[in-house]
Amino acid sequence: MTSRNWVKLFISTLLVGGLTTGVVGFIVRWDEFAPIFTDFDFLEILSVLFWLIGVGLIFSIISQMGFFAYLTVHRFGLGIFKGLWNPIQIVLIVFALFDLIYFRYKVFAGEGDSMLPYIGVAAFLLIAALVVAAIKAKQTNQHAFIPAVFFMVVVTAIEWVPVLRVNEESWLYLMLFPLLVCNTYQLLILHKLNEDSQKQRSKIAKKPSK
């Protein structure tokens, strides 16, 4: 990928993260922000929006770090494990989902609490990952399906760790949705940027040297 397209990906993902968090933040924390809308406090609404967008930029950077780290790990995995890399990714996906359910339940659930909310969060993450992976495979090839699911489940869960440790519900969703949107955006646009970069290199190569 050309440096121009790397910058394009970085900036556009920042915007996606900021805007998504700005919208999601008012939804998941509506009980907290509803009074400023009731009072039509425009300046307060604006200040909260800017704060949410700033938080979203941080989430976006975390997402991009995870994405670039995954691209590196994926290359190493293909080189070292070759045909075993996909089965290894499936095992890691299962372990990550198990971790989201069982270990979070053991740490945070009170006596008699149901495990269903923990299963629900993991199931939502898996369903989102499967949908995104199906789209990615359709846009590129079937070999992209498992790596896409791995990225959307395992890498998103790792990026999500800061709020998973706190386990505060509004922050869980405030961070999850922007991460999913940013990760989806990067995953689905990557091949398009690579194709564009290849075209740019081809044009440069065809230019006659002086």
C-alpha positions as CSV (number, residue, x, y, z in Angstrom):
1,M,0.0,0.0,0.0
2,T,1.3,3.5,-0.9
3,S,1.9,6.0,1.9
4,R,-0.9,8.2,0.5
5,N,-3.4,5.4,1.0
6,W,-2.1,4.6,4.5
7,V,-2.7,8.3,5.4
8,K,-6.1,8.1,3.8
9,L,-7.0,4.9,5.8
10,F,-5.7,6.5,9.0
11,I,-7.7,9.7,8.7
12,S,-10.9,8.1,7.4
13,T,-10.8,5.5,10.2
14,L,-10.4,8.3,12.8
15,L,-13.5,10.0,11.4
16,V,-15.4,6.8,11.4
17,G,-14.5,6.1,15.1
18,G,-15.2,9.7,16.2
19,L,-18.6,10.0,14.5
20,T,-19.7,6.5,15.6
21,T,-18.8,7.2,19.2
22,G,-20.6,10.5,19.0
23,V,-23.8,8.8,18.0
24,V,-23.5,5.7,20.1
25,G,-22.5,7.7,23.2
26,F,-25.8,9.6,23.3
27,I,-27.7,6.3,22.8
28,V,-26.1,4.1,25.4
29,R,-25.8,6.8,28.0
30,W,-29.1,8.5,27.2
31,D,-30.2,8.4,30.9
32,E,-27.2,10.5,31.7
33,F,-27.5,13.0,28.8
34,A,-31.3,13.2,28.5
35,P,-31.6,16.2,30.9
36,I,-29.4,18.5,28.7
37,F,-31.6,17.7,25.7
38,T,-34.8,18.4,27.8
39,D,-33.3,21.7,28.9
40,F,-32.2,22.5,25.3
41,D,-28.7,23.3,26.7
42,F,-27.0,23.6,23.3
43,L,-23.5,24.4,24.6
44,E,-23.6,21.4,27.0
45,I,-24.8,19.1,24.2
46,L,-22.0,20.4,22.0
47,S,-19.4,20.0,24.7
48,V,-20.5,16.4,25.4
49,L,-20.5,15.7,21.6
50,F,-16.9,16.9,21.3
51,W,-15.9,14.8,24.3
52,L,-17.5,11.7,22.8
53,I,-15.8,12.3,19.5
54,G,-12.5,12.7,21.3
55,V,-13.0,9.4,23.0
56,G,-14.0,7.9,19.7
57,L,-10.7,9.1,18.2
58,I,-8.9,7.1,20.9
59,F,-11.0,4.0,20.2
60,S,-10.2,4.5,16.5
61,I,-6.4,4.5,17.2
62,I,-6.7,1.4,19.4
63,S,-8.6,-0.2,16.5
64,Q,-5.9,0.7,14.0
65,M,-3.1,-0.5,16.2
66,G,-5.0,-3.9,16.5
67,F,-5.5,-4.0,12.7
68,F,-1.9,-3.4,11.8
69,A,-0.8,-5.8,14.5
70,Y,-3.1,-8.5,13.1
71,L,-1.8,-8.0,9.6
72,T,1.7,-8.7,10.9
73,V,0.6,-11.7,13.0
74,H,-1.4,-13.1,10.0
75,R,1.7,-12.9,7.8
76,F,3.8,-14.7,10.4
77,G,1.1,-17.3,10.9
78,L,0.9,-18.1,7.2
79,G,4.7,-18.3,7.0
80,I,5.2,-20.4,10.1
81,F,2.1,-22.6,10.3
82,K,1.1,-22.6,6.6
83,G,-2.0,-24.9,6.2
84,L,-2.4,-25.2,10.0
85,W,-2.9,-21.4,10.4
86,N,-6.7,-21.6,9.8
87,P,-7.3,-24.4,12.3
88,I,-5.2,-22.5,14.9
89,Q,-7.3,-19.3,14.3
90,I,-10.5,-21.3,14.8
91,V,-9.2,-22.6,18.1
92,L,-8.3,-19.1,19.2
93,I,-11.7,-17.8,18.2
94,V,-13.4,-20.5,20.3
95,F,-11.1,-19.7,23.3
96,A,-11.8,-15.9,23.0
97,L,-15.5,-16.5,23.0
98,F,-15.2,-18.9,26.0
99,D,-13.1,-16.3,27.8
100,L,-15.8,-13.6,27.2
101,I,-18.4,-15.8,28.7
102,Y,-17.0,-18.0,31.4
103,F,-14.1,-16.0,32.9
104,R,-16.1,-12.7,32.8
105,Y,-19.0,-14.5,34.5
106,K,-16.7,-16.0,37.2
107,V,-15.1,-12.6,37.9
108,F,-18.1,-10.2,37.7
109,A,-21.3,-12.2,38.3
110,G,-22.9,-12.2,41.7
111,E,-24.3,-15.2,43.4
112,G,-27.3,-16.5,41.5
113,D,-26.8,-14.2,38.5
114,S,-27.6,-15.6,35.1
115,M,-24.9,-16.3,32.5
116,L,-27.2,-15.3,29.7
117,P,-26.1,-11.6,29.5
118,Y,-22.5,-12.8,29.1
119,I,-23.5,-15.4,26.5
120,G,-25.5,-12.6,24.7
121,V,-22.5,-10.3,24.4
122,A,-20.3,-13.1,23.0
123,A,-23.0,-14.2,20.6
124,F,-23.5,-10.7,19.3
125,L,-19.8,-10.4,18.7
126,L,-19.7,-13.7,16.8
127,I,-22.7,-12.9,14.7
128,A,-21.3,-9.5,13.7
129,A,-18.0,-11.2,12.9
130,L,-19.7,-13.8,10.7
131,V,-21.7,-11.2,8.8
132,V,-18.6,-9.1,8.2
133,A,-16.5,-12.1,7.2
134,A,-19.2,-13.3,4.7
135,I,-19.1,-9.8,3.1
136,K,-15.3,-9.9,3.0
137,A,-15.2,-13.3,1.5
138,K,-17.8,-12.3,-1.2
139,Q,-15.7,-9.2,-2.1
140,T,-12.4,-11.1,-2.2
141,N,-12.3,-14.9,-1.9
142,Q,-13.4,-17.7,0.4
143,H,-10.0,-18.0,2.0
144,A,-10.6,-14.6,3.6
145,F,-13.5,-15.9,5.7
146,I,-11.7,-17.4,8.7
147,P,-9.1,-14.7,9.0
148,A,-11.9,-12.1,9.0
149,V,-13.8,-13.9,11.7
150,F,-10.6,-14.2,13.7
151,F,-9.9,-10.5,13.4
152,M,-13.4,-9.4,14.2
153,V,-13.7,-11.7,17.3
154,V,-10.2,-12.2,18.8
155,V,-8.6,-8.8,17.9
156,T,-11.8,-6.9,18.8
157,A,-11.9,-8.7,22.2
158,I,-8.2,-7.8,22.8
159,E,-8.8,-4.1,21.9
160,W,-11.9,-4.2,24.2
161,V,-9.9,-5.3,27.3
162,P,-9.6,-1.9,29.0
163,V,-13.3,-1.7,29.6
164,L,-13.8,-5.4,30.0
165,R,-11.7,-5.2,33.1
166,V,-13.9,-2.4,34.5
167,N,-17.2,-4.1,33.4
168,E,-19.2,-0.9,33.5
169,E,-22.2,-1.5,31.1
170,S,-22.4,1.8,29.4
171,W,-18.6,1.9,28.7
172,L,-18.7,-1.7,27.4
173,Y,-21.1,-0.8,24.7
174,L,-19.7,2.7,24.2
175,M,-16.3,1.1,23.2
176,L,-17.6,-2.1,21.5
177,F,-19.7,-0.5,18.8
178,P,-17.0,2.0,17.6
179,L,-14.4,-0.9,17.6
180,L,-16.7,-3.1,15.5
181,V,-17.4,-0.3,13.1
182,C,-13.8,0.7,12.8
183,N,-12.6,-2.8,12.4
184,T,-15.3,-3.6,9.8
185,Y,-14.4,-0.5,7.9
186,Q,-10.7,-1.3,7.8
187,L,-11.2,-4.9,6.9
188,L,-13.6,-4.2,4.0
189,I,-11.7,-1.3,2.6
190,L,-8.2,-2.8,2.7
191,H,-8.3,-4.7,-0.5
192,K,-9.7,-1.7,-2.3
193,L,-6.8,0.5,-1.1
194,N,-4.4,-2.2,-2.1
195,E,-5.8,-2.3,-5.6
196,D,-5.7,1.4,-5.8
197,S,-2.1,1.4,-4.7
198,Q,-1.2,-1.2,-7.3
199,K,-2.8,1.0,-10.0
200,Q,-0.8,4.0,-8.8
201,R,2.5,2.0,-8.9
202,S,1.6,0.8,-12.4
203,K,1.0,4.3,-13.6
204,I,4.3,5.5,-12.2
205,A,6.1,2.5,-13.7
206,K,4.7,3.3,-17.2
207,K,5.8,6.9,-17.1
208,P,8.8,7.4,-19.4
209,S,12.0,8.3,-17.5
210,K,13.6,11.6,-18.4
